[in-house]
Amino acid sequence: MTRKSKKWLRFRVITLLVFFVVFFLLLITRAFQLQIVAGKALKGLAQKQHMKALPLVPERGLILDRNGEKLAASVLMDSVYADPSKIADQERCAQQLAVLLGEDAKTIRSKLSNSKYFCWLSRQVLPDLAQKVRGAKIEGVYLVKEPKRFYPNRELAGPLIGFVGRDAEGLEGVELKYDQYLKCQSDKMVWARDAKGKRLYLKESLVSEKPDKGYNIWLTIDSRIQYLVESHLKEAIKRTGAKGGMAIVMDPRTGAILALVSEPGFNPNTFFRGRNEVMKNKAIADCFDPGSIFKPFVAAAALEEGVVKETDTFYCENGAYHIANRTIHEAQRKKYGHLTLREVIKYSSNIGSVKVSQRLTKEKFCHYIRGFGFGAKTGIDLPGEISGLLRPYERWTNVDAATIAFGQGVSVTAIQLITAMSAIANGGVLMKPYIVRAITDPNGNAVGEHKPATVRRVISASTAKRMISILTDVVGADDGTGKRARLTDVTVAGKTGTSQKFDFSTGRYSSARVRTSFLGFLPAEDARAAILVTLDEPQRDKWGGVAAAPVFKSISEQILRCYDSRPGEGQMMIEEKEEQLQDRGLRLIAAEAAAVPAVTSAEMSSEEALIPDFTGMTLKKALEVSRQRGIELKVIGSGWAVSQEPAPGTTLLENPACTVRFSTGH
């Protein structure tokens, strides 16, 4: 081989080596790029091509009252779906499913024909229907478990709790406000596909790094108080022929809401059958002229500014007071001469209240009204709250200032009213109202807690004390407008109100369409509960002292008699099986009550030897008490005790048995 040939051969070998080195370097670089740099993204694309995932309804956390009673839970239900590719005769299948599910065969056939590998046929069906489908064993038709939101107490606190949609998204109330805590990442139904898109297998799996359940929400609401308030309000609405009503019970020391009622309410289990205007929580979403229950705030402002004293007298013009082009009259056309400030509030004099407000400048008057929280949202942790309507004082005429003094020309919400009255009850401090006291994870560990929050001091403690004394006269005096709210052995402070509704067709306030109210608290000297009751357009008993004050009294009596409003310390989530939840937990409650040891008649005190008053007790509590007293208890219904036979106080020796009727109030 010539020298030239060897040189050429060596050049070719070197060239090939360089080529292979460069090739392998490029190959390694590409492999590194695909496996390491873009690996995650490419893996995701591959999974999208080969795997199909269908999100299922997530299981939401519980909503519980302050004592652990379940107000909203999730129950697993069967949903029916189909793989049309595995159904040989879709027409026959549609006819068969129509009979089983009670649906239109044409609709089912359309779902099957318009889908290739998956379609929902019916979501969250009743157990008997699911059993029929399961028993039919139709090829290509399957069942999968999905959680369905369930409200054990039906209408109880419906507008407050709210409801969820078909895909478990909160749509109203607490369900909406705390949706991010209640819901968790959805379960997914996952299956593999070949290159042609055909399903290879089907399996259920969880694809989530979050807990498999949402957080639990603990409310400040007490379900017993809520039930009592709803029952008495409904009774008053029926008795007076009113369109509806609202009632709120608040702890004035903390701002915690113990009951919040808006009637007519609705059943969250069947919200889709209702009307939108009924579903909103009117206690925070509707505003109205407050009428005479606004007068205490006018008096408090004047006392705080030092422009009046309780003994100051005001000439009330014998029932007719002219301001500019307006004549102001007393309610029921009453005629008063000289009244002290205390009497102005006790008799609810419109003219007297106007003259009290006139000792304040418009600026100061407005300042105190806003200080009590009117004209602004309270910040309660519920969706849909409005701020009401309070115009700037610069736009007030003399007539405007006068009518606002007795609750006309200013629009407020029910939550604003009770929050403002609570500021007087607790010594002059405005508290922020709240509805959720704690958030816990599925294991019961606290992840959030709501503590009482002070908004501001509105009036001094001394002014608040003077106002409490004045408001106590409204109820305690024989000639006070609120005497029908009086309680035995417990002092009550409060104010009645009857406000005319504005008639936009005539441009005037209507004497036929009114709102009657009572706003007060008890015990007056150390308030533990502030209560607002208001009835919308009653057809009978159109005065606050006649229609609303007795409702306040009834609610107060039962609260005092059957409930200690302090929450249990350290109480965590109560575990309860789904089947026990669905039958309202009666077997579990009976078993727990049976574990309480009984006592003999010889060990009883004289009081324990009598049939107790079961009214207002939960079934669990009634069973515990009856076991302790050795009483044979016959139970009718579920919920809270509403009546019993024999009556309380009957000697056990005469009758060791008692029949108690329970009801949820619906």
Phi and psi in degrees as a GROMACS rama.xvg file:
@    title "Ramachandran Plot"
@    xaxis  label "Phi"
@    yaxis  label "Psi"
@TYPE xy
-70.657  162.121  THR-2
-61.4821  -35.9623  ARG-3
-67.8432  -38.6376  LYS-4
-67.022  -41.2268  SER-5
-61.744  -41.2711  LYS-6
-62.9961  -40.6668  LYS-7
-67.3143  -39.6125  TRP-8
-64.2946  -42.5749  LEU-9
-62.233  -38.5983  ARG-10
-63.2729  -40.6031  PHE-11
-67.4625  -40.4532  ARG-12
-63.4387  -46.5713  VAL-13
-61.1171  -40.2995  ILE-14
-62.1864  -43.9945  THR-15
-64.2365  -41.4945  LEU-16
-61.4139  -45.0439  LEU-17
-61.3476  -41.0485  VAL-18
-61.2309  -47.1066  PHE-19
-65.815  -37.1411  PHE-20
-63.35  -46.5463  VAL-21
-63.2722  -40.2766  VAL-22
-60.8944  -48.1104  PHE-23
-66.7204  -34.9854  PHE-24
-63.3842  -43.8216  LEU-25
-63.8245  -39.9138  LEU-26
-64.1619  -44.8376  LEU-27
-65.0717  -40.8607  ILE-28
-62.4381  -43.5113  THR-29
-65.4558  -41.5679  ARG-30
-62.6752  -41.6935  ALA-31
-61.573  -42.1064  PHE-32
-63.8958  -43.3864  GLN-33
-72.5647  -41.9725  LEU-34
-82.4006  -38.715  GLN-35
-102.248  -57.7132  ILE-36
-67.7143  -51.448  VAL-37
-107.267  14.0382  ALA-38
-60.5944  -46.1875  GLY-39
-62.9156  -43.3695  LYS-40
-67.0406  -42.1469  ALA-41
-67.9346  -36.4158  LEU-42
-62.5921  -39.26  LYS-43
-63.6106  -41.6576  GLY-44
-63.8679  -39.6481  LEU-45
-64.5578  -41.7634  ALA-46
-64.0609  -37.6191  GLN-47
-63.2902  -34.1921  LYS-48
-76.3939  -36.0065  GLN-49
-104.113  -15.9495  HIS-50
-122.258  141.575  MET-51
-120.511  128.27  LYS-52
-122.291  134.764  ALA-53
-118.413  115.636  LEU-54
-64.9408  136.744  PRO-55
-105.13  167.027  LEU-56
-64.0541  126.459  VAL-57
-74.3455  154.667  PRO-58
-87.1482  115.955  GLU-59
-81.4182  159.183  ARG-60
-71.7257  172.699  GLY-61
-82.3488  152.61  LEU-62
-113.517  122.747  ILE-63
-124.645  153.974  LEU-64
-80.0643  -177.878  ASP-65
-64.1191  -19.1296  ARG-66
-104.424  7.43738  ASN-67
91.3203  5.46927  GLY-68
-73.1661  131.249  GLU-69
-73.0596  126.369  LYS-70
-106.873  -23.9444  LEU-71
-151.189  135.422  ALA-72
-147.302  172.469  ALA-73
-115.073  133.15  SER-74
-120.173  132.14  VAL-75
-70.9221  127.587  LEU-76
-126  156.494  MET-77
-86.799  135.837  ASP-78
-115.331  143.984  SER-79
-103.691  128.532  VAL-80
-135.297  168.753  TYR-81
-138.302  152.844  ALA-82
-110.199  94.6115  ASP-83
-56.6613  -26.2462  PRO-84
-66.9476  -18.8031  SER-85
-101.424  4.97532  LYS-86
-103.009  112.067  ILE-87
-71.2923  -44.8792  ALA-88
-119.166  93.0957  ASP-89
-68.7631  -32.0408  GLN-90
-64.9251  -47.4064  GLU-91
-64.8285  -40.0749  ARG-92
-62.889  -43.3539  CYS-93
-62.2017  -41.6404  ALA-94
-64.5757  -41.166  GLN-95
-66.5817  -43.8007  GLN-96
-69.4543  -32.5404  LEU-97
-60.9004  -39.8775  ALA-98
-69.2303  -43.4036  VAL-99
-67.6255  -42.74  LEU-100
-93.9731  -10.1299  LEU-101
69.2203  32.6754  GLY-102
-118.933  172.799  GLU-103
-75.8983  128.558  ASP-104
-62.6567  -34.6472  ALA-105
-64.2127  -39.9659  LYS-106
-65.4836  -43.0718  THR-107
-65.2998  -42.1215  ILE-108
-62.2189  -38.008  ARG-109
-64.6262  -40.9217  SER-110
-63.0241  -41.9158  LYS-111
-68.2062  -40.7419  LEU-112
-76.3369  -24.3025  SER-113
-93.1023  3.35747  ASN-114
-124.552  150.277  SER-115
-95.9871  -50.7123  LYS-116
-124.942  -13.9188  TYR-117
-153.07  139.819  PHE-118
-158.955  142.869  CYS-119
-77.215  137.781  TRP-120
-104.683  -42.0015  LEU-121
-159.787  131.128  SER-122
-100.364  137.457  ARG-123
51.6735  61.5096  GLN-124
-82.8893  161.005  VAL-125
-67.3708  152.115  LEU-126
-55.383  -38.2579  PRO-127
-67.1672  -35.9425  ASP-128
-69.0968  -40.7933  LEU-129
-61.1626  -39.6692  ALA-130
-65.3972  -37.7919  GLN-131
-64.3734  -43.011  LYS-132
-65.5359  -42.3342  VAL-133
-63.2574  -40.6879  ARG-134
-70.6945  -27.3782  GLY-135
-70.5829  -26.2945  ALA-136
50.8332  55.038  LYS-137
-82.0363  126.899  ILE-138
-60.9543  128.608  GLU-139
88.1638  -1.0839  GLY-140
-113.699  128.756  VAL-141
-132.673  166.958  TYR-142
-121.362  143.216  LEU-143
-138.431  143.719  VAL-144
-79.8098  132.563  LYS-145
-133.55  139.809  GLU-146
-75.1609  135.855  PRO-147
-116.856  135.772  LYS-148
-70.3923  135.48  ARG-149
-134.2  132.302  PHE-150
-114.897  98.7486  TYR-151
-58.1474  -30.6014  PRO-152
-98.4404  13.4449  ASN-153
53.4889  -114.106  ARG-154
-72.4506  -12.9427  GLU-155
-58.0973  118.352  LEU-156
60.2417  27.0335  ALA-157
-53.1424  -54.9543  GLY-158
-62.1719  -26.132  PRO-159
-77.7877  -49.3605  LEU-160
-69.4297  -39.8201  ILE-161
84.1945  -154.798  GLY-162
-160.144  171.368  PHE-163
-121.644  161.916  VAL-164
-85.3394  -175.715  GLY-165
-60.769  -33.5874  ARG-166
-96.3131  24.3012  ASP-167
62.9748  33.4079  ALA-168
-97.6548  129.222  GLU-169
-62.3882  131.558  GLY-170
-116.64  -17.3081  LEU-171
-160.84  158.208  GLU-172
63.5589  -150.629  GLY-173
-59.4463  -35.8565  VAL-174
-57.2832  -35.9581  GLU-175
-82.3315  -47.9833  LEU-176
-60.7733  -39.1729  LYS-177
-109.912  28.5005  TYR-178
-57.7206  -39.9157  ASP-179
-64.6414  -25.025  GLN-180
-89.8037  -37.4219  TYR-181
-72.5392  -33.7842  LEU-182
-92.5388  156.219  LYS-183
-126.074  177.506  CYS-184
-64.9741  140.401  GLN-185
-64.9433  145.497  SER-186
-64.7404  158.466  ASP-187
-131.912  138.033  LYS-188
-96.7853  119.524  MET-189
-119.294  137.754  VAL-190
-140.867  156.399  TRP-191
-94.8424  153.853  ALA-192
-130.228  149.185  ARG-193
-87.0556  -172.536  ASP-194
-62.5515  -25.5213  ALA-195
-91.2153  1.84273  LYS-196
88.7657  4.50852  GLY-197
-76.2902  141.635  LYS-198
-71.5011  132.909  ARG-199
-96.6265  -41.3925  LEU-200
-159.212  166.659  TYR-201
-131.413  136.774  LEU-202
-151.299  158.685  LYS-203
-101.815  138.179  GLU-204
-150.829  155.809  SER-205
-97.0643  126.775  LEU-206
-117.599  85.4141  VAL-207
-160.062  139.254  SER-208
-98.5115  -2.69832  GLU-209
-94.3996  168.391  LYS-210
-59.2217  152.52  PRO-211
-76.2805  -2.77079  ASP-212
-133.132  154.393  LYS-213
-74.8275  175.216  GLY-214
-72.9043  156.278  TYR-215
-95.997  139.468  ASN-216
-108.238  120.781  ILE-217
-100.589  119.411  TRP-218
-88.7731  161.715  LEU-219
-79.0753  -15.2098  THR-220
-63.0086  139.38  ILE-221
-105.704  120.866  ASP-222
-64.0595  -28.8762  SER-223
-68.5929  -46.0342  ARG-224
-63.9389  -41.7759  ILE-225
-57.0382  -45.0194  GLN-226
-63.5721  -45.1487  TYR-227
-60.445  -45.4295  LEU-228
-64.2813  -45.2265  VAL-229
-60.3679  -44.0441  GLU-230
-62.3142  -47.8856  SER-231
-68.7771  -35.9178  HIS-232
-67.3523  -42.9257  LEU-233
-61.3149  -41.6051  LYS-234
-61.9759  -41.6001  GLU-235
-67.9009  -39.2152  ALA-236
-61.1067  -43.3909  ILE-237
-66.3461  -41.7485  LYS-238
-66.6979  -37.4837  ARG-239
-96.3661  -8.04814  THR-240
71.9539  27.3221  GLY-241
-74.5742  157.659  ALA-242
-70.1228  -32.9108  LYS-243
179.362  -165.554  GLY-244
-175.003  171.673  GLY-245
-139.122  151.509  MET-246
-152.122  140.808  ALA-247
-136.773  139.582  ILE-248
-119.577  125.434  VAL-249
-128.873  145.878  MET-250
-82.6862  108.833  ASP-251
-67.6277  -17.9744  PRO-252
-75.4986  -29.1087  ARG-253
-121.73  -23.5606  THR-254
89.1177  1.89602  GLY-255
-69.9773  132.766  ALA-256
-88.4431  120.873  ILE-257
-92.491  -25.6491  LEU-258
-157.8  141.199  ALA-259
-143.733  114.777  LEU-260
-124.148  135.11  VAL-261
-132.322  116.999  SER-262
-116.475  139.775  GLU-263
-72.5948  143.832  PRO-264
-96.1441  -157.318  GLY-265
-157.932  163.969  PHE-266
-95.225  113.576  ASN-267
-61.587  -21.8996  PRO-268
-66.3695  -25.8899  ASN-269
-129.658  42.3601  THR-270
-60.9274  -29.9825  PHE-271
-67.4889  -11.7204  PHE-272
-91.3123  -6.85377  ARG-273
-88.874  -169.092  GLY-274
-118.8  145.074  ARG-275
-57.9647  -38.1769  ASN-276
-68.5342  -24.5308  GLU-277
-79.2471  -29.8844  VAL-278
-75.5379  -21.6388  MET-279
-74.7072  154.541  LYS-280
-87.6065  97.2589  ASN-281
-64.7615  -22.6225  LYS-282
-64.961  -21.5947  ALA-283
-121.001  -14.4313  ILE-284
-109.535  -3.96309  ALA-285
-118.809  140.766  ASP-286
-118.669  157.237  CYS-287
-158.769  161.799  PHE-288
-72.2525  125.815  ASP-289
-75.9875  -24.8435  PRO-290
71.9489  -146.907  GLY-291
-69.718  -16.0972  SER-292
-69.5855  -3.50117  ILE-293
-85.029  -18.0918  PHE-294
-62.4267  -35.7955  LYS-295
-58.499  -30.9339  PRO-296
-74.7932  -30.7167  PHE-297
-67.2971  -47.1159  VAL-298
-62.6773  -41.056  ALA-299
-63.0154  -39.4268  ALA-300
-63.806  -43.8352  ALA-301
-66.3137  -39.8389  ALA-302
-66.2796  -41.6323  LEU-303
-64.926  -36.5823  GLU-304
-78.3953  -10.8987  GLU-305
76.6711  19.1931  GLY-306
-91.4933  -9.79955  VAL-307
-140.385  160.641  VAL-308
-126.767  161.895  LYS-309
-59.3925  -27.8983  GLU-310
-89.6988  -7.00557  THR-311
-61.8542  142.675  ASP-312
-108.56  149.052  THR-313
-130.486  129.923  PHE-314
-80.4323  120.662  TYR-315
-98.0422  20.1645  CYS-316
60.2893  20.3045  GLU-317
53.5039  33.6872  ASN-318
98.1942  -0.898623  GLY-319
-144.625  119.592  ALA-320
-127.941  121.767  TYR-321
-94.7447  124.44  HIS-322
-130.064  117.352  ILE-323
52.6017  -121.209  ALA-324
-100.571  19.642  ASN-325
-124.549  137.712  ARG-326
-110.001  123.78  THR-327
-98.2265  130.79  ILE-328
-114.849  162.082  HIS-329
-81.3676  156.119  GLU-330
-61.8956  144.812  ALA-331
57.1086  22.4007  GLN-332
55.7855  33.0842  ARG-333
-72.5632  157.914  LYS-334
-126.085  115.059  LYS-335
-114.086  147.413  TYR-336
-95.7804  -112.87  GLY-337
-89.5091  128.826  HIS-338
-129.453  141.245  LEU-339
-75.7042  168.572  THR-340
-57.6179  -42.5987  LEU-341
-59.9957  -40.0425  ARG-342
-73.1276  -33.4448  GLU-343
-56.8112  -43.6366  VAL-344
-75.4383  -41.1635  ILE-345
-62.5845  -42.633  LYS-346
-91.254  -6.38707  TYR-347
59.4255  53.0441  SER-348
-78.1228  121.445  SER-349
-65.0246  -47.2404  ASN-350
-66.5795  -40.4845  ILE-351
-61.4284  -40.8135  GLY-352
-65.5986  -38.0014  SER-353
-61.1164  -44.3241  VAL-354
-69.3515  -30.1384  LYS-355
-65.4505  -44.9572  VAL-356
-65.8297  -28.6446  SER-357
-69.114  -14.748  GLN-358
-80.1389  -8.60731  ARG-359
-102.544  148.456  LEU-360
-71.5475  159.497  THR-361
-58.9501  -38.1362  LYS-362
-63.2353  -46.542  GLU-363
-66.3995  -41.0966  LYS-364
-57.0587  -50.06  PHE-365
-64.8802  -37.8465  CYS-366
-57.9265  -44.9197  HIS-367
-72.9158  -36.7567  TYR-368
-60.2347  -44.9987  ILE-369
-68.1724  -33.4124  ARG-370
-60.5796  -36.4853  GLY-371
-75.8256  -3.66311  PHE-372
103.628  1.68833  GLY-373
-79.1624  144.986  PHE-374
86.422  4.1855  GLY-375
-145.934  154.255  ALA-376
-67.9797  144.061  LYS-377
-75.448  -23.0625  THR-378
87.6956  13.6334  GLY-379
-57.7783  144.032  ILE-380
-82.4766  62.6614  ASP-381
-139.584  147.813  LEU-382
-79.7337  152.833  PRO-383
91.9075  6.3793  GLY-384
-68.4432  141.036  GLU-385
-114.303  165.88  ILE-386
-95.4852  -3.90867  SER-387
75.7999  -164.47  GLY-388
-139.53  116.727  LEU-389
-140.251  108.53  LEU-390
-70.6957  153.6  ARG-391
-58.7461  142.185  PRO-392
-61.7039  -23.834  TYR-393
-62.8428  -21.7951  GLU-394
-99.1144  4.9486  ARG-395
-79.8156  133.878  TRP-396
-88.9477  174.268  THR-397
-62.7112  -34.8441  ASN-398
-67.6659  -41.0054  VAL-399
-58.1233  -49.0418  ASP-400
-60.2996  -37.5662  ALA-401
-69.0876  -45.1613  ALA-402
-71.5013  -32.9724  THR-403
-62.1971  -31.7708  ILE-404
-61.5853  -25.8927  ALA-405
-117.212  25.4924  PHE-406
85.786  22.5685  GLY-407
-116.775  144.846  GLN-408
86.4785  5.29745  GLY-409
-133.398  135.295  VAL-410
-112.686  131.695  SER-411
-131.579  167.454  VAL-412
-105.929  162.114  THR-413
-63.1486  -37.9221  ALA-414
-68.1904  -33.18  ILE-415
-65.1968  -41.9018  GLN-416
-62.9495  -48.1697  LEU-417
-71.8452  -30.7245  ILE-418
-67.0097  -40.331  THR-419
-66.9823  -43.9476  ALA-420
-65.4861  -33.7803  MET-421
-63.5876  -30.0287  SER-422
-64.8133  -35.9665  ALA-423
-70.548  -41.4655  ILE-424
-64.7644  -33.7113  ALA-425
-99.4262  15.0051  ASN-426
99.2798  15.8665  GLY-427
104.429  6.0651  GLY-428
-105.528  127.009  VAL-429
-83.2631  122.769  LEU-430
-103.909  149.869  MET-431
-81.7508  122.269  LYS-432
-71.0763  146.548  PRO-433
-147.815  156.614  TYR-434
-118.825  -19.1304  ILE-435
-113.349  125.492  VAL-436
-98.6558  -24.3407  ARG-437
-161.394  156.886  ALA-438
-127.077  128.852  ILE-439
-125.624  153.52  THR-440
-81.2915  175.244  ASP-441
-59.6318  -19.8583  PRO-442
-91.1305  2.1958  ASN-443
89.8206  5.53578  GLY-444
-81.9256  132.809  ASN-445
-69.4701  129.945  ALA-446
-116.842  -6.33678  VAL-447
-166.819  145.091  GLY-448
-142.578  135.992  GLU-449
-101.051  116.688  HIS-450
-103.708  152.194  LYS-451
-54.023  137.801  PRO-452
-124.7  126.205  ALA-453
-82.4844  130.963  THR-454
-86.5282  -52.6943  VAL-455
-175.214  164.187  ARG-456
-88.1436  127.94  ARG-457
-97.4917  -47.5472  VAL-458
-133.338  162.616  ILE-459
-72.345  162.155  SER-460
-62.5398  -35.2057  ALA-461
-68.1455  -39.6576  SER-462
-65.5157  -41.4853  THR-463
-60.4073  -40.8551  ALA-464
-63.756  -39.9053  LYS-465
-66.4405  -39.9189  ARG-466
-66.7135  -38.217  MET-467
-60.5949  -41.3068  ILE-468
-61.7219  -43.3002  SER-469
-64.3054  -44.887  ILE-470
-70.0863  -26.5909  LEU-471
-66.683  -34.1156  THR-472
-64.0612  -34.8616  ASP-473
-57.0001  -36.8702  VAL-474
-96.0328  -41.5833  VAL-475
-77.4689  -30.2545  GLY-476
-74.7974  144.157  ALA-477
-64.3894  -25.1276  ASP-478
-104.527  14.0196  ASP-479
-77.3968  149.24  GLY-480
-68.8486  -19.4276  THR-481
-105.26  22.8022  GLY-482
-61.8555  -22.8347  LYS-483
-78.12  -1.97128  ARG-484
-97.6024  3.29591  ALA-485
-67.3864  141.543  ARG-486
-117.086  153.7  LEU-487
-78.6298  126.777  THR-488
68.9149  5.48882  ASP-489
-133.598  124.916  VAL-490
-78.7589  138.165  THR-491
-121.266  136.045  VAL-492
-112.815  136.78  ALA-493
-174.601  -179.575  GLY-494
-147.373  136.316  LYS-495
-87.5708  161.534  THR-496
-158.431  140.188  GLY-497
-135.733  113.13  THR-498
-112.735  135.223  SER-499
-76.9369  143.53  GLN-500
-93.3226  141.116  LYS-501
-74.2113  131.052  PHE-502
-100.27  106.203  ASP-503
-70.2171  -21.3504  PHE-504
-71.9124  -32.576  SER-505
-103.931  -14.6448  THR-506
74.0384  21.1404  GLY-507
-137.558  164.234  ARG-508
-75.6772  137.792  TYR-509
-92.8263  136.111  SER-510
-86.0353  -13.8735  SER-511
-88.7345  -33.3478  ALA-512
-105.044  109.805  ARG-513
-132.293  166.892  VAL-514
-123.266  123.255  ARG-515
-105.664  141.482  THR-516
-144.874  158.688  SER-517
-140.328  132.333  PHE-518
-130.264  119.358  LEU-519
-160.989  -174.054  GLY-520
-152.839  162.445  PHE-521
-156.69  154.078  LEU-522
-61.1731  146.931  PRO-523
-59.0018  -40.2631  ALA-524
-80.0667  -16.3221  GLU-525
-154.386  73.1074  ASP-526
-61.9671  132.588  ALA-527
-114.636  -18.6822  ARG-528
-146.773  127.584  ALA-529
-105.287  136.827  ALA-530
-133.236  131.782  ILE-531
-116.749  132.093  LEU-532
-128.618  127.706  VAL-533
-140.155  136.223  THR-534
-115.765  132.614  LEU-535
-96.5207  116.788  ASP-536
53.9691  56.513  GLU-537
-65.1311  142.679  PRO-538
-91.2543  -17.9774  GLN-539
-131.624  154.207  ARG-540
53.8795  67.2739  ASP-541
-87.4005  24.3022  LYS-542
-124.168  140.744  TRP-543
-56.8196  -39.5494  GLY-544
-69.0956  -21.08  GLY-545
-97.7834  -41.9406  VAL-546
-92.0977  -46.5035  ALA-547
-90.6422  -36.0275  ALA-548
-59.2563  -42.5685  ALA-549
-62.7304  -31.353  PRO-550
-66.5604  -43.7554  VAL-551
-55.6783  -45.3086  PHE-552
-62.207  -47.1712  LYS-553
-61.6098  -43.2698  SER-554
-63.3393  -45.526  ILE-555
-62.1344  -43.4928  SER-556
-60.2344  -43.5149  GLU-557
-74.6175  -33.0734  GLN-558
-62.6774  -45.1368  ILE-559
-66.5518  -32.4951  LEU-560
-82.1014  -35.7566  ARG-561
-122.713  3.22575  CYS-562
-145.47  133.847  TYR-563
-98.9981  116.387  ASP-564
-75.058  -2.85183  SER-565
-75.5933  130.811  ARG-566
-70.9501  150.257  PRO-567
-67.3821  138.517  GLY-568
-81.9741  138.006  GLU-569
69.1485  13.7061  GLY-570
-76.2523  125.318  GLN-571
-108.194  -176.455  MET-572
-60.8497  135.571  MET-573
-88.4771  122.077  ILE-574
-76.7659  136.717  GLU-575
-152.927  127.88  GLU-576
-68.3656  154.35  LYS-577
-62.209  -41.8244  GLU-578
-67.006  -31.4916  GLU-579
-72.0349  -34.3232  GLN-580
-65.0281  -41.4311  LEU-581
-70.0737  -32.6588  GLN-582
-95.1937  20.199  ASP-583
68.7577  20.5589  ARG-584
68.7313  23.365  GLY-585
-66.2073  -40.1305  LEU-586
-66.6588  -41.7384  ARG-587
-63.9248  -43.1244  LEU-588
-62.8229  -44.0265  ILE-589
-62.8677  -39.0097  ALA-590
-66.1806  -41.1593  ALA-591
-65.8398  -40.5607  GLU-592
-66.8856  -34.7142  ALA-593
-66.8579  -21.6879  ALA-594
-76.342  -12.7717  ALA-595
-77.8083  123.072  VAL-596
-65.5122  140.408  PRO-597
-83.7526  159.9  ALA-598
-119.749  154.771  VAL-599
-85.5965  162.442  THR-600
-63.0159  -28.7006  SER-601
-68.7769  -25.7808  ALA-602
-87.2101  -7.19644  GLU-603
-80.4963  147.629  MET-604
-78.9206  173.829  SER-605
-61.556  -35.1042  SER-606
-71.4847  -37.5816  GLU-607
-72.3424  -16.024  GLU-608
-82.4696  6.58986  ALA-609
-112.857  154.298  LEU-610
-63.9554  123.131  ILE-611
-76.1746  170.354  PRO-612
-88.8602  107.985  ASP-613
-84.0769  -9.63919  PHE-614
-57.2278  129.879  THR-615
90.764  -11.2103  GLY-616
-76.7345  151.365  MET-617
-74.3694  164.941  THR-618
-60.7716  -41.5813  LEU-619
-59.626  -47.1779  LYS-620
-64.4867  -42.1742  LYS-621
-62.2333  -40.4847  ALA-622
-66.5334  -38.5974  LEU-623
-62.8614  -47.7543  GLU-624
-63.0129  -44.4134  VAL-625
-63.8286  -36.9796  SER-626
-65.4578  -43.1414  ARG-627
-64.0652  -36.2112  GLN-628
-88.2524  -5.88886  ARG-629
73.7799  31.3301  GLY-630
-97.0172  134.373  ILE-631
-81.7994  109.885  GLU-632
-100.131  125.896  LEU-633
-103.508  122.954  LYS-634
-103.895  132.327  VAL-635
-124.97  121.391  ILE-636
85.498  -166.215  GLY-637
-148.939  164.061  SER-638
113.277  -117.861  GLY-639
-122.143  147.576  TRP-640
-67.23  130.366  ALA-641
-118.809  -20.1343  VAL-642
-159.923  162.307  SER-643
-152.624  158.666  GLN-644
-146.64  118.355  GLU-645
-77.9  173.283  PRO-646
-70.2037  158.103  ALA-647
-56.996  141.81  PRO-648
98.6552  -9.17374  GLY-649
-67.2969  137.272  THR-650
-67.8439  134.336  THR-651
-62.8805  -30.6801  LEU-652
-64.8053  -30.4692  LEU-653
-76.8188  -37.6063  GLU-654
-153.974  100.504  ASN-655
-84.2757  11.8585  PRO-656
-122.719  154.15  ALA-657
-149.702  135.804  CYS-658
-102.825  123.434  THR-659
-120.681  129.087  VAL-660
-98.8697  130.241  ARG-661
-112.35  152.847  PHE-662
-154.333  149.81  SER-663
-89.2963  -0.375871  THR-664
86.5272  9.09421  GLY-665
